[in-house]
Amino acid sequence: MIAQAEAMGADAIVAARYSSSAVTQGAAEVMAYGTAVKFI
């Protein structure tokens, strides 16, 4: 997430959220997302 925000020229990431869910026994899916912002 940080690398993608830097690639877009963002100055910060706000409202970062994490989510996870069980896919199958012994495995889980983890998602992280937020909003990249550019200060003017």
C-alpha positions in Angstrom: 0.0 0.0 0.0 2.8 2.4 0.9 4.7 1.6 -2.3 1.6 2.2 -4.5 0.9 5.5 -2.8 4.5 6.6 -3.3 4.3 5.6 -6.9 1.3 7.8 -7.4 3.1 10.8 -5.7 1.0 10.7 -2.6 2.1 12.5 0.6 0.1 10.4 3.0 -2.3 7.5 3.4 -5.5 8.3 5.5 -8.2 6.1 6.8 -6.2 2.8 6.5 -8.4 -0.2 7.0 -7.6 -3.9 7.4 -9.9 -6.9 6.8 -9.5 -10.6 7.0 -11.6 -13.7 6.2 -11.1 -17.4 6.4 -10.6 -18.9 2.9 -10.2 -22.5 3.9 -8.9 -24.4 6.9 -5.4 -23.1 7.7 -5.6 -20.2 5.2 -6.9 -16.6 5.5 -7.2 -13.7 3.1 -5.9 -10.4 4.5 -6.7 -7.1 2.8 -5.4 -3.6 3.6 -6.6 -0.5 1.9 -6.7 3.3 2.5 -6.9 6.6 0.7 -3.8 8.2 -0.7 -3.7 12.0 -0.5 -1.6 14.7 -2.0 -1.2 18.0 0.0 -1.3 21.2 -2.0 
